[in-house]
Amino acid sequence: MSFREKCAWISFVLVLLVLVGVAAGGHVGIVGFHYFLTLLIGFALLQVMLRLIIAWQAPKDARTPKDEREQLIDLKAARIGFYALVAGVLLSMLAVHFHGNPWSGLHTMVFSILVAWAIKLGAEIVYYRRGR
Amino acid sequence: MPPLPITNTIRKLRFEHGEMTQQDLAERVGVTRQTINAIELGKYSPSLEVAFRIATVFGVRLEEVFSYDGGGPSPTPSER
């Protein structure tokens, strides 16, 4: 498995964990937002740590810049993630419209970002597995 | 996923060049080993630039490395 595929797996699993954390937390309002920020900081720290570990195991792979196939995979996955994000933003607008509460919109938006991110990373992994 | 209409002789050329490893070839071409593997297995069609670089590494013409087996006219954008 290539360095970048391992990175995609790490990010995918961590985003899923944040997603579960946000869904299971059940916090609302500013508390919910702070809870999300805390999860995000934990996510970033863990991600840096795990990436450093795999870069340490395969330093040559980690130093190699993305080649054309990896860039293409990145772009194709980002396109899929983009559609998920747009759908999420539209849902957020609907949430604000129906609930009349901006916090519900913000929570839906945060959730949408995470789902779109997970979809993007999932697509990346599928493309890496398929070879293109 | 339909197979790509482009076939190649990279495996044979690597063998003829002293069992050159995929990693060696990848480093000379400037791509990752996984990309060379994907090209060799026909899972990925490289750009023209990478195709030329591969041919240059082996010191052969491009058509000695890659051949198009699709036949017929090229598909329209909606058919791709």
Backbone of each chain as ProteinMPNN parsed JSONL, in Angstrom:
{"seq_chain_A": "MSFREKCAWISFVLVLLVLVGVAAGGHVGIVGFHYFLTLLIGFALLQVMLRLIIAWQAPKDARTPKDEREQLIDLKAARIGFYALVAGVLLSMLAVHFHGNPWSGLHTMVFSILVAWAIKLGAEIVYYRRGR", "coords_chain_A": {"N_chain_A": [[0.847, -1.197, 0.0], [0.541, 2.213, -0.858], [2.154, 5.239, 0.399], [0.422, 7.425, 0.28], [-2.06, 6.228, 0.083], [-2.222, 4.992, 2.524], [-2.296, 7.298, 4.092], [-4.766, 8.285, 3.274], [-6.447, 6.308, 4.308], [-5.977, 6.625, 7.059], [-6.942, 9.263, 7.482], [-9.585, 8.855, 6.709], [-10.609, 7.005, 8.596], [-10.252, 8.525, 10.913], [-11.886, 10.762, 10.38], [-14.336, 9.495, 10.31], [-14.488, 8.737, 12.979], [-14.639, 11.267, 14.217], [-17.037, 12.069, 13.157], [-18.794, 10.199, 14.271], [-18.385, 10.921, 16.894], [-19.419, 13.544, 16.918], [-22.083, 13.025, 16.242], [-22.857, 11.333, 18.33], [-22.363, 12.889, 20.526], [-24.345, 14.834, 20.929], [-24.547, 17.473, 21.752], [-25.74, 20.841, 21.882], [-26.087, 24.187, 20.455], [-23.716, 26.701, 21.449], [-22.104, 25.149, 23.023], [-22.061, 22.726, 21.713], [-20.73, 23.515, 19.44], [-18.213, 24.183, 20.442], [-17.491, 21.699, 21.379], [-17.262, 20.347, 18.971], [-15.089, 21.74, 17.88], [-13.102, 20.95, 19.665], [-12.974, 18.227, 19.123], [-12.045, 18.45, 16.538], [-9.498, 19.521, 16.862], [-8.272, 17.422, 18.215], [-8.461, 15.545, 16.192], [-6.764, 16.677, 14.245], [-4.278, 16.636, 15.575], [-3.918, 13.882, 16.068], [-3.887, 12.977, 13.449], [-1.582, 14.208, 12.376], [0.333, 12.985, 13.99], [0.035, 10.213, 13.367], [0.588, 10.262, 10.635], [3.194, 11.108, 10.657], [4.368, 8.88, 11.784], [3.957, 6.887, 9.797], [5.354, 8.096, 7.753], [7.859, 8.027, 8.767], [8.324, 5.336, 8.698], [8.402, 4.838, 5.959], [10.257, 6.744, 4.512], [11.16, 7.513, 1.973], [8.988, 7.176, 0.217], [7.271, 9.028, 1.356], [8.523, 11.415, 0.824], [8.371, 11.617, -1.901], [6.864, 13.51, -4.417], [3.335, 13.998, -5.262], [2.292, 12.07, -8.011], [1.072, 12.073, -11.465], [-1.091, 10.218, -11.589], [-1.914, 10.026, -8.943], [-2.642, 12.658, -8.487], [-4.778, 12.854, -10.221], [-6.531, 11.014, -9.079], [-7.005, 12.32, -6.685], [-8.333, 14.615, -7.617], [-10.637, 13.482, -8.836], [-11.853, 12.271, -6.66], [-12.284, 14.514, -5.076], [-14.188, 15.833, -6.558], [-16.436, 14.212, -6.254], [-16.782, 14.466, -3.509], [-17.37, 17.159, -3.435], [-19.97, 17.37, -4.51], [-21.396, 16.119, -2.496], [-20.939, 17.918, -0.464], [-22.205, 20.237, -1.396], [-24.851, 19.335, -1.413], [-25.136, 19.017, 1.32], [-24.86, 21.658, 2.25], [-27.11, 22.822, 1.156], [-29.023, 21.382, 2.563], [-28.49, 22.377, 5.096], [-29.347, 24.982, 4.825], [-32.063, 24.498, 4.534], [-32.531, 23.429, 7.027], [-32.188, 25.658, 8.699], [-34.246, 27.183, 7.741], [-36.556, 25.671, 8.395], [-36.33, 25.15, 11.158], [-35.79, 27.601, 12.189], [-33.664, 28.315, 13.673], [-30.445, 29.388, 13.947], [-28.367, 27.815, 14.95], [-29.033, 25.159, 14.454], [-28.677, 25.107, 11.75], [-25.936, 25.549, 11.617], [-24.973, 23.252, 12.891], [-25.871, 21.29, 11.152], [-24.386, 22.002, 8.966], [-21.757, 21.57, 9.828], [-21.879, 18.831, 10.201], [-22.372, 18.099, 7.57], [-19.999, 18.857, 6.315], [-18.236, 17.036, 7.434], [-19.337, 14.605, 6.548], [-19.101, 14.938, 3.775], [-16.368, 15.08, 3.565], [-15.638, 12.537, 4.469], [-16.781, 11.043, 2.416], [-15.262, 11.926, 0.25], [-12.712, 10.995, 0.984], [-13.254, 8.271, 1.131], [-13.875, 7.744, -1.547], [-11.4, 8.282, -2.655], [-9.885, 6.177, -1.582], [-11.146, 3.992, -2.79], [-10.509, 4.527, -5.482], [-7.717, 4.342, -5.351], [-7.479, 1.638, -4.701], [-8.527, 0.517, -7.008], [-6.704, 1.325, -8.853], [-6.909, 3.481, -10.531]], "CA_chain_A": [[0.0, 0.0, 0.0], [1.382, 3.407, -0.968], [2.111, 6.186, 1.515], [-0.774, 8.275, 0.18], [-3.247, 5.414, 0.373], [-2.244, 4.857, 3.996], [-2.757, 8.595, 4.616], [-6.214, 8.369, 3.023], [-7.093, 5.412, 5.281], [-5.893, 7.262, 8.384], [-7.878, 10.392, 7.515], [-10.945, 8.323, 6.596], [-10.998, 6.434, 9.895], [-10.354, 9.611, 11.894], [-13.079, 11.564, 10.077], [-15.491, 8.704, 10.765], [-14.527, 8.834, 14.442], [-15.141, 12.607, 14.549], [-18.447, 12.044, 12.766], [-19.501, 9.449, 15.326], [-18.285, 11.765, 18.095], [-20.363, 14.667, 16.782], [-23.448, 12.484, 16.267], [-23.15, 10.75, 19.642], [-22.22, 13.927, 21.558], [-25.683, 15.385, 21.173], [-24.51, 18.824, 22.317], [-26.351, 21.854, 21.008], [-25.669, 25.559, 20.68], [-22.292, 27.033, 21.485], [-21.413, 23.999, 23.648], [-21.868, 21.765, 20.623], [-19.706, 24.039, 18.532], [-16.92, 24.023, 21.134], [-17.234, 20.252, 21.4], [-16.784, 20.015, 17.628], [-13.73, 22.291, 17.736], [-12.207, 20.092, 20.45], [-12.79, 16.999, 18.328], [-11.256, 18.799, 15.357], [-8.097, 19.664, 17.293], [-7.825, 16.046, 18.461], [-8.328, 14.921, 14.866], [-5.564, 17.22, 13.589], [-3.099, 16.147, 16.299], [-3.783, 12.439, 15.79], [-3.547, 12.812, 12.036], [-0.164, 14.576, 12.227], [1.131, 11.957, 14.666], [-0.002, 8.955, 12.598], [1.27, 10.489, 9.355], [4.631, 11.141, 10.949], [4.792, 7.488, 12.013], [4.08, 6.152, 8.525], [6.426, 8.748, 6.971], [9.109, 7.543, 9.366], [8.495, 3.948, 8.231], [8.722, 4.842, 4.522], [10.617, 8.154, 4.248], [11.316, 7.764, 0.539], [7.625, 7.33, -0.309], [6.683, 10.252, 1.898], [9.169, 12.575, 0.197], [8.034, 11.664, -3.332], [5.655, 14.325, -4.65], [2.213, 13.304, -5.923], [2.453, 11.985, -9.466], [-0.153, 12.405, -12.216], [-2.195, 9.32, -11.24], [-2.39, 10.406, -7.612], [-3.33, 13.95, -8.63], [-6.057, 12.565, -10.878], [-7.365, 10.362, -8.061], [-7.365, 13.387, -5.758], [-9.332, 15.47, -8.279], [-11.878, 12.733, -9.034], [-12.471, 12.089, -5.341], [-12.731, 15.838, -4.619], [-15.421, 16.151, -7.288], [-17.528, 13.475, -5.597], [-16.965, 15.111, -2.21], [-17.962, 18.475, -3.664], [-21.42, 17.211, -4.66], [-21.923, 15.815, -1.161], [-20.877, 19.16, 0.319], [-23.268, 21.132, -1.892], [-26.11, 18.795, -0.9], [-25.137, 19.305, 2.751], [-25.087, 23.099, 2.458], [-28.541, 23.05, 0.863], [-29.757, 20.836, 3.719], [-28.291, 23.316, 6.21], [-30.262, 26.118, 4.592], [-33.41, 24.016, 4.847], [-32.614, 23.268, 8.487], [-32.402, 26.994, 9.274], [-35.585, 27.623, 7.311], [-37.626, 24.964, 9.108], [-36.184, 25.24, 12.623], [-35.695, 29.008, 12.571], [-32.584, 28.447, 14.644], [-29.173, 29.326, 13.2], [-27.488, 26.739, 15.453], [-29.336, 23.896, 13.758], [-28.013, 25.241, 10.445], [-24.494, 25.378, 11.817], [-24.708, 21.835, 13.192], [-26.064, 20.519, 9.909], [-23.259, 22.321, 8.094], [-20.589, 20.848, 10.363], [-22.103, 17.416, 9.893], [-22.231, 17.954, 6.115], [-18.564, 18.939, 5.98], [-17.618, 15.76, 7.816], [-19.82, 13.546, 5.65], [-18.49, 15.171, 2.451], [-14.95, 14.738, 3.72], [-15.561, 11.064, 4.523], [-17.082, 10.54, 1.068], [-14.089, 12.226, -0.583], [-11.633, 10.069, 1.354], [-13.696, 6.93, 0.74], [-13.713, 7.653, -3.007], [-9.947, 8.221, -2.889], [-9.439, 4.808, -1.258], [-11.657, 3.11, -3.858], [-9.697, 4.763, -6.69], [-6.372, 3.773, -5.114], [-7.616, 0.172, -4.783], [-8.759, 0.15, -8.41], [-5.515, 1.71, -9.625], [-7.162, 4.732, -11.255]], "C_chain_A": [[0.882, 1.246, 0.0], [1.203, 4.324, 0.247], [0.807, 6.989, 1.493], [-2.06, 7.499, 0.447], [-3.364, 5.217, 1.886], [-2.758, 6.145, 4.625], [-4.269, 8.72, 4.448], [-6.972, 7.498, 4.023], [-7.114, 6.057, 6.669], [-6.925, 8.38, 8.497], [-9.321, 9.888, 7.502], [-11.437, 7.812, 7.954], [-11.171, 7.552, 10.933], [-11.588, 10.483, 11.648], [-14.335, 10.813, 10.529], [-15.63, 8.784, 12.284], [-15.072, 10.194, 14.886], [-16.649, 12.664, 14.272], [-19.296, 11.34, 13.838], [-19.52, 10.279, 16.614], [-19.299, 12.895, 18.064], [-21.803, 14.16, 16.91], [-23.821, 11.995, 17.66], [-23.118, 11.803, 20.75], [-23.554, 14.533, 21.937], [-25.683, 16.777, 21.797], [-25.13, 19.813, 21.337], [-25.777, 23.232, 21.339], [-24.163, 25.727, 20.695], [-21.476, 25.892, 22.095], [-21.087, 22.953, 22.58], [-20.763, 22.203, 19.685], [-18.314, 23.878, 19.144], [-16.505, 22.551, 21.185], [-16.664, 19.814, 20.049], [-15.349, 20.515, 17.433], [-12.714, 21.435, 18.489], [-11.919, 18.801, 19.681], [-11.872, 17.263, 17.14], [-9.772, 18.929, 15.703], [-7.497, 18.282, 17.553], [-7.566, 15.312, 17.156], [-7.021, 15.365, 14.205], [-4.298, 16.662, 14.245], [-2.842, 14.673, 15.995], [-3.313, 12.192, 14.364], [-2.054, 13.108, 11.804], [0.714, 13.47, 12.806], [1.199, 10.664, 13.83], [0.716, 9.096, 11.255], [2.778, 10.534, 9.544], [5.164, 9.72, 11.127], [4.954, 6.752, 10.685], [5.144, 6.785, 7.623], [7.782, 8.267, 7.472], [9.404, 6.111, 8.894], [8.895, 3.885, 6.752], [9.083, 6.266, 4.091], [10.716, 8.493, 2.758], [9.954, 8.032, -0.121], [7.029, 8.672, 0.108], [7.255, 11.496, 1.226], [8.783, 12.725, -1.279], [6.78, 12.519, -3.54], [4.572, 13.516, -5.369], [2.47, 13.238, -7.426], [1.09, 12.179, -10.134], [-1.343, 11.514, -11.85], [-2.776, 9.709, -9.886], [-3.13, 11.749, -7.652], [-4.71, 13.751, -9.244], [-7.04, 11.941, -9.883], [-7.89, 11.417, -7.085], [-8.494, 14.246, -6.35], [-10.675, 14.759, -8.43], [-12.619, 12.555, -7.705], [-13.03, 13.417, -4.835], [-14.036, 16.232, -5.31], [-16.614, 15.467, -6.633], [-17.848, 14.122, -4.243], [-17.666, 16.452, -2.342], [-19.483, 18.374, -3.775], [-22.073, 16.923, -3.304], [-21.966, 17.085, -0.318], [-21.992, 20.117, -0.096], [-24.631, 20.665, -1.367], [-26.24, 19.122, 0.591], [-25.437, 20.76, 3.043], [-26.556, 23.431, 2.194], [-29.41, 22.543, 2.012], [-29.661, 21.776, 4.92], [-29.228, 24.5, 6.074], [-31.689, 25.722, 4.941], [-33.599, 23.883, 6.358], [-32.885, 24.609, 9.159], [-33.825, 27.458, 8.961], [-36.687, 26.98, 8.161], [-37.544, 25.102, 10.62], [-36.151, 26.691, 13.094], [-34.578, 29.27, 13.566], [-31.246, 28.319, 13.906], [-28.243, 28.213, 13.67], [-27.738, 25.411, 14.752], [-28.693, 23.905, 12.375], [-26.53, 24.986, 10.556], [-24.153, 23.909, 12.071], [-24.845, 20.973, 11.939], [-24.882, 20.748, 8.977], [-21.996, 21.578, 8.524], [-20.684, 19.37, 10.004], [-21.893, 17.157, 8.393], [-20.765, 17.968, 5.696], [-17.905, 17.598, 6.268], [-18.046, 14.627, 6.882], [-19.166, 13.688, 4.275], [-17.016, 14.766, 2.467], [-14.762, 13.215, 3.713], [-15.825, 10.466, 3.143], [-15.883, 10.757, 0.148], [-12.963, 11.223, -0.301], [-11.975, 8.631, 0.965], [-13.507, 6.719, -0.759], [-12.23, 7.519, -3.36], [-9.433, 6.794, -2.675], [-9.891, 3.833, -2.35], [-10.805, 3.272, -5.115], [-8.285, 4.192, -6.522], [-6.406, 2.253, -5.252], [-7.766, -0.282, -6.239], [-7.561, 0.476, -9.295], [-5.69, 2.972, -10.419], [-8.497, 5.354, -10.834]], "O_chain_A": [[1.849, 1.332, 0.758], [0.243, 4.203, 1.008], [0.173, 7.206, 2.526], [-3.028, 8.047, 0.972], [-4.457, 5.268, 2.45], [-3.551, 6.112, 5.565], [-4.969, 9.191, 5.344], [-8.02, 7.901, 4.529], [-8.132, 6.037, 7.362], [-7.684, 8.447, 9.464], [-10.178, 10.429, 8.201], [-12.536, 8.145, 8.397], [-12.11, 7.532, 11.729], [-12.257, 10.894, 12.596], [-15.272, 11.41, 11.058], [-16.737, 8.884, 12.813], [-15.871, 10.269, 15.82], [-17.421, 13.228, 15.047], [-20.354, 11.822, 14.244], [-20.524, 10.334, 17.323], [-19.962, 13.172, 19.063], [-22.633, 14.769, 17.586], [-24.942, 12.204, 18.124], [-23.761, 11.638, 21.787], [-23.856, 14.721, 23.115], [-26.708, 17.219, 22.317], [-25.051, 19.638, 20.121], [-25.091, 23.422, 22.343], [-23.432, 24.988, 20.035], [-20.315, 25.686, 21.741], [-19.998, 22.381, 22.551], [-19.97, 21.395, 19.2], [-17.363, 23.492, 18.464], [-15.33, 22.212, 21.051], [-15.721, 19.026, 19.981], [-14.504, 19.804, 16.889], [-11.6, 21.219, 18.011], [-10.777, 18.347, 19.601], [-11.039, 16.432, 16.779], [-8.904, 18.503, 14.941], [-6.363, 18.003, 17.163], [-6.596, 14.566, 17.022], [-6.269, 14.546, 13.676], [-3.36, 16.265, 13.555], [-1.716, 14.267, 15.705], [-2.472, 11.332, 14.101], [-1.36, 12.353, 11.123], [1.707, 13.067, 12.2], [2.273, 10.102, 13.618], [1.374, 8.163, 10.795], [3.54, 10.061, 8.701], [6.266, 9.397, 10.682], [5.958, 6.075, 10.464], [5.766, 6.092, 6.818], [8.728, 8.118, 6.699], [10.559, 5.725, 8.714], [9.634, 2.99, 6.342], [8.31, 6.919, 3.39], [10.399, 9.605, 2.338], [9.791, 8.972, -0.899], [6.375, 9.355, -0.68], [6.566, 12.504, 1.076], [8.857, 13.819, -1.838], [5.752, 12.276, -2.908], [4.851, 12.494, -5.996], [2.826, 14.243, -8.041], [0.086, 12.418, -9.464], [-2.478, 11.989, -11.803], [-3.994, 9.719, -9.708], [-4.116, 11.947, -6.942], [-5.682, 14.391, -8.844], [-8.22, 12.292, -9.851], [-9.062, 11.407, -6.71], [-9.474, 14.559, -5.674], [-11.726, 15.351, -8.185], [-13.843, 12.672, -7.638], [-14.107, 13.458, -4.241], [-14.887, 16.888, -4.711], [-17.675, 16.071, -6.475], [-19.01, 14.302, -3.88], [-18.456, 16.84, -1.481], [-20.204, 19.192, -3.204], [-23.159, 17.419, -3.006], [-22.907, 17.304, 0.445], [-22.641, 20.73, 0.751], [-25.455, 21.472, -0.935], [-27.324, 19.461, 1.065], [-26.18, 21.071, 3.974], [-27.164, 24.221, 2.915], [-30.396, 23.175, 2.39], [-30.626, 21.949, 5.664], [-29.821, 24.966, 7.047], [-32.431, 26.488, 5.555], [-34.665, 24.179, 6.898], [-33.706, 24.699, 10.072], [-34.508, 28.042, 9.802], [-37.626, 27.651, 8.59], [-38.573, 25.166, 11.293], [-36.446, 26.98, 14.254], [-34.544, 30.312, 14.22], [-30.95, 27.28, 13.315], [-27.424, 27.718, 12.895], [-26.814, 24.642, 14.487], [-28.227, 22.877, 11.882], [-25.933, 24.307, 9.72], [-23.175, 23.386, 11.536], [-24.055, 20.06, 11.697], [-24.428, 19.834, 8.289], [-21.266, 21.032, 7.697], [-19.715, 18.749, 9.569], [-21.318, 16.142, 7.998], [-20.343, 17.194, 4.837], [-17.124, 17.086, 5.466], [-17.23, 13.799, 6.476], [-18.732, 12.702, 3.679], [-16.498, 14.191, 1.51], [-13.869, 12.681, 3.056], [-15.175, 9.499, 2.746], [-15.53, 9.878, -0.639], [-12.349, 10.681, -1.219], [-11.111, 7.871, 0.527], [-13.045, 5.665, -1.195], [-11.855, 6.747, -4.243], [-8.655, 6.274, -3.474], [-9.129, 2.967, -2.781], [-10.422, 2.284, -5.742], [-7.73, 3.623, -7.461], [-5.504, 1.649, -5.831], [-7.22, -1.305, -6.65], [-7.442, -0.07, -10.392], [-4.711, 3.502, -10.944], [-8.873, 6.41, -11.341]]}, "seq_chain_B": "MPPLPITNTIRKLRFEHGEMTQQDLAERVGVTRQTINAIELGKYSPSLEVAFRIATVFGVRLEEVFSYDGGGPSPTPSER", "coords_chain_B": {"N_chain_B": [[-15.652, -2.051, -14.189], [-14.505, -1.143, -17.325], [-11.909, -2.724, -19.33], [-8.843, -1.055, -20.204], [-8.102, 0.216, -23.487], [-5.467, 0.278, -24.129], [-2.481, -1.418, -24.414], [0.613, -2.699, -23.055], [4.222, -3.236, -23.06], [5.795, -3.23, -20.872], [6.519, -4.964, -18.756], [7.959, -6.968, -20.116], [10.005, -5.426, -21.231], [11.254, -4.523, -18.929], [12.25, -6.901, -17.991], [14.047, -7.5, -20.019], [15.882, -5.539, -19.576], [17.754, -6.256, -17.597], [16.125, -7.306, -15.474], [14.909, -5.033, -14.342], [13.61, -3.287, -11.583], [10.259, -2.356, -10.573], [10.352, -0.197, -8.916], [12.829, 0.982, -9.554], [12.364, 1.762, -12.19], [10.23, 3.492, -11.749], [11.483, 5.539, -10.294], [13.232, 6.519, -12.215], [11.479, 7.457, -14.111], [9.959, 9.235, -12.714], [7.644, 8.88, -11.246], [5.369, 7.207, -8.923], [5.977, 3.89, -7.519], [3.625, 2.458, -7.421], [2.156, 3.603, -9.436], [3.557, 2.834, -11.727], [3.095, 0.119, -11.508], [0.288, 0.079, -11.823], [0.107, 0.997, -14.447], [1.474, -1.011, -15.816], [-0.175, -3.206, -15.351], [-2.299, -2.49, -16.846], [-4.249, -0.922, -15.738], [-4.23, 1.765, -15.624], [-3.924, 4.487, -17.832], [-1.126, 6.166, -18.868], [-0.074, 9.669, -19.033], [0.872, 11.359, -22.068], [3.381, 12.403, -21.773], [4.553, 10.941, -19.629], [4.459, 8.445, -20.81], [6.275, 8.789, -22.925], [8.548, 9.238, -21.4], [8.909, 6.741, -20.197], [9.446, 5.172, -22.451], [11.814, 6.387, -23.217], [13.517, 5.718, -21.082], [13.855, 2.996, -21.551], [15.019, 3.162, -23.972], [13.703, 2.889, -26.398], [11.243, 3.153, -29.111], [8.117, 4.898, -28.737], [5.881, 3.4, -29.636], [6.789, 0.868, -29.341], [6.495, 0.333, -26.77], [3.872, 0.982, -25.969], [0.637, 0.059, -27.205], [-2.327, 0.575, -29.087], [-5.349, -1.003, -28.725], [-7.962, -0.601, -29.187], [-9.38, -0.172, -31.57], [-11.552, 0.868, -34.314], [-13.507, 3.989, -34.432], [-12.733, 6.718, -32.18], [-14.377, 6.98, -28.976], [-17.266, 9.061, -28.351], [-17.498, 11.981, -26.198], [-19.68, 11.454, -24.45], [-19.818, 8.73, -24.441], [-17.605, 7.875, -23.125]], "CA_chain_B": [[-14.736, -1.12, -14.844], [-14.043, -1.747, -18.587], [-10.445, -2.696, -19.471], [-8.351, 0.028, -21.061], [-7.723, -0.314, -24.807], [-4.023, 0.438, -24.357], [-1.656, -2.473, -23.807], [2.02, -2.29, -23.011], [5.221, -4.307, -22.945], [6.73, -2.779, -19.826], [7.048, -6.113, -18.012], [8.949, -7.597, -20.987], [11.149, -4.508, -21.346], [11.976, -4.538, -17.64], [12.979, -8.187, -17.966], [15.173, -7.385, -20.965], [16.854, -4.579, -19.04], [18.331, -6.788, -16.359], [15.109, -7.424, -14.408], [14.749, -3.732, -13.678], [12.443, -3.324, -10.69], [9.273, -1.288, -10.777], [10.824, 0.959, -8.155], [13.889, 1.616, -10.362], [11.713, 2.419, -13.336], [9.443, 4.609, -11.209], [12.396, 6.63, -9.944], [13.766, 7.114, -13.448], [10.397, 8.141, -14.833], [9.477, 10.317, -11.859], [6.311, 8.59, -10.707], [5.481, 6.254, -7.817], [6.008, 2.485, -7.926], [2.232, 2.029, -7.594], [1.7, 4.068, -10.751], [4.156, 1.929, -12.717], [2.352, -1.148, -11.381], [-1.042, 0.268, -12.42], [0.293, 1.093, -15.91], [1.885, -2.344, -16.28], [-1.337, -4.099, -15.293], [-3.34, -1.968, -17.734], [-5.325, -0.295, -14.965], [-4.122, 3.212, -15.78], [-3.233, 4.958, -19.039], [-0.325, 7.335, -18.47], [-0.087, 10.818, -19.931], [1.823, 11.213, -23.176], [4.71, 12.74, -21.252], [5.067, 9.782, -18.878], [4.665, 7.362, -21.785], [7.542, 9.077, -23.602], [9.653, 9.06, -20.431], [9.111, 5.292, -20.045], [10.118, 4.711, -23.676], [13.188, 6.92, -23.179], [14.283, 4.92, -20.121], [14.2, 1.727, -22.194], [15.731, 3.453, -25.213], [12.93, 2.382, -27.543], [10.22, 4.079, -29.584], [6.883, 4.847, -27.941], [4.994, 2.319, -30.081], [7.324, -0.429, -28.904], [6.062, 0.158, -25.372], [2.41, 1.03, -25.881], [-0.13, -0.095, -28.441], [-3.764, 0.818, -28.912], [-6.115, -2.148, -29.225], [-9.391, -0.263, -29.148], [-9.987, -0.299, -32.892], [-12.7, 1.718, -34.606], [-13.37, 5.41, -34.099], [-12.669, 6.991, -30.737], [-15.715, 7.225, -28.451], [-17.651, 10.457, -28.112], [-17.38, 12.249, -24.746], [-20.76, 10.852, -23.654], [-19.617, 7.28, -24.388], [-16.421, 7.546, -22.341]], "C_chain_B": [[-14.214, -1.741, -16.148], [-12.523, -1.681, -18.702], [-10.027, -1.58, -20.423], [-7.897, -0.551, -22.402], [-6.222, -0.194, -25.095], [-3.262, -0.681, -23.647], [-0.196, -2.021, -23.834], [2.941, -3.492, -22.808], [6.235, -3.989, -21.846], [7.352, -3.966, -19.083], [8.192, -6.777, -18.798], [10.206, -6.716, -21.071], [11.955, -4.451, -20.042], [12.832, -5.794, -17.546], [14.226, -8.102, -18.848], [16.25, -6.399, -20.489], [17.324, -5.03, -17.655], [17.373, -6.88, -15.2], [15.01, -6.126, -13.609], [13.503, -3.776, -12.789], [11.482, -2.184, -11.03], [9.718, -0.011, -10.065], [11.902, 1.724, -8.933], [13.277, 2.421, -11.502], [10.945, 3.657, -12.86], [10.343, 5.804, -10.899], [12.941, 7.317, -11.189], [12.708, 7.927, -14.198], [9.879, 9.339, -14.031], [8.036, 10.133, -11.425], [6.483, 7.599, -9.542], [5.5, 4.811, -8.355], [4.589, 1.982, -8.206], [1.69, 2.459, -8.958], [2.277, 3.192, -11.86], [3.41, 0.593, -12.705], [0.981, -1.046, -12.059], [-0.945, 0.341, -13.95], [0.571, -0.303, -16.469], [0.695, -3.306, -16.332], [-2.5, -3.615, -16.165], [-4.495, -1.328, -16.989], [-5.353, 1.216, -15.182], [-3.365, 3.548, -17.055], [-2.439, 6.201, -18.677], [-0.511, 8.497, -19.442], [0.958, 10.573, -21.019], [3.25, 11.448, -22.681], [5.339, 11.556, -20.51], [5.335, 8.611, -19.826], [5.99, 7.561, -22.515], [8.73, 8.851, -22.662], [9.95, 7.579, -20.243], [9.876, 4.754, -21.254], [11.577, 5.167, -23.681], [14.065, 6.101, -22.234], [14.737, 3.61, -20.771], [14.95, 1.924, -23.512], [15.022, 2.892, -26.43], [11.901, 3.432, -27.972], [8.937, 3.863, -28.774], [5.997, 3.647, -28.322], [5.534, 0.927, -29.762], [6.931, -0.708, -27.447], [4.534, 0.066, -25.296], [1.77, 0.766, -27.236], [-1.612, 0.042, -28.118], [-4.552, -0.319, -29.546], [-7.615, -1.869, -29.287], [-10.087, -0.49, -30.473], [-11.119, 0.679, -33.065], [-12.475, 3.164, -34.216], [-13.334, 5.609, -32.584], [-14.064, 7.339, -30.23], [-15.986, 8.716, -28.273], [-17.565, 10.704, -26.616], [-18.458, 11.572, -23.916], [-20.593, 9.337, -23.527], [-18.469, 6.887, -23.48], [-16.771, 7.19, -20.922]], "O_chain_B": [[-13.542, -2.771, -16.096], [-11.903, -0.723, -18.241], [-10.771, -1.212, -21.332], [-7.373, -1.664, -22.458], [-5.77, -0.532, -26.189], [-3.385, -0.862, -22.436], [0.169, -1.084, -24.544], [2.513, -4.587, -22.444], [7.384, -4.428, -21.896], [8.553, -3.98, -18.813], [9.241, -7.103, -18.242], [11.328, -7.215, -20.99], [13.181, -4.346, -20.061], [13.975, -5.759, -17.09], [15.304, -8.566, -18.477], [17.388, -6.437, -20.957], [17.288, -4.272, -16.686], [17.738, -6.574, -14.065], [15.027, -6.125, -12.378], [12.454, -4.257, -13.217], [11.845, -1.201, -11.677], [9.492, 1.1, -10.544], [11.893, 2.955, -8.97], [13.619, 3.579, -11.74], [11.002, 4.719, -13.479], [9.998, 6.944, -11.208], [13.093, 8.538, -11.221], [13.008, 8.942, -14.827], [9.419, 10.329, -14.601], [7.297, 11.103, -11.256], [7.602, 7.204, -9.218], [5.096, 4.55, -9.488], [4.376, 1.18, -9.116], [0.87, 1.765, -9.558], [1.58, 2.848, -12.814], [3.132, 0.015, -13.755], [0.562, -1.957, -12.773], [-1.803, -0.184, -14.659], [-0.022, -0.717, -17.465], [0.582, -4.118, -17.25], [-3.553, -4.251, -16.217], [-5.594, -1.2, -17.53], [-6.373, 1.865, -14.953], [-2.308, 2.981, -17.333], [-3.015, 7.19, -18.224], [-1.041, 8.323, -20.539], [1.81, 9.693, -20.898], [4.193, 10.784, -23.111], [6.501, 11.214, -20.731], [6.313, 7.88, -19.666], [6.745, 6.606, -22.702], [9.774, 8.343, -23.071], [11.114, 7.192, -20.139], [10.826, 3.985, -21.11], [12.466, 4.425, -24.098], [15.222, 5.82, -22.546], [15.868, 3.169, -20.565], [15.455, 0.964, -24.095], [15.667, 2.467, -27.389], [11.708, 4.449, -27.304], [8.71, 2.794, -28.207], [5.44, 2.972, -27.456], [4.824, -0.069, -29.897], [7.025, -1.838, -26.967], [3.984, -0.818, -24.64], [2.28, 1.185, -28.275], [-2.077, -0.322, -27.038], [-4.443, -0.572, -30.746], [-8.427, -2.785, -29.421], [-11.232, -0.94, -30.516], [-11.602, 1.259, -32.092], [-11.403, 3.532, -33.733], [-13.834, 4.785, -31.818], [-14.856, 7.929, -30.965], [-15.073, 9.516, -28.073], [-17.559, 9.753, -25.834], [-18.19, 11.153, -22.79], [-21.155, 8.724, -22.62], [-18.347, 5.724, -23.096], [-15.884, 6.886, -20.124]]}, "name": "protein", "num_of_chains": 2, "seq": "MSFREKCAWISFVLVLLVLVGVAAGGHVGIVGFHYFLTLLIGFALLQVMLRLIIAWQAPKDARTPKDEREQLIDLKAARIGFYALVAGVLLSMLAVHFHGNPWSGLHTMVFSILVAWAIKLGAEIVYYRRGRMPPLPITNTIRKLRFEHGEMTQQDLAERVGVTRQTINAIELGKYSPSLEVAFRIATVFGVRLEEVFSYDGGGPSPTPSER"}
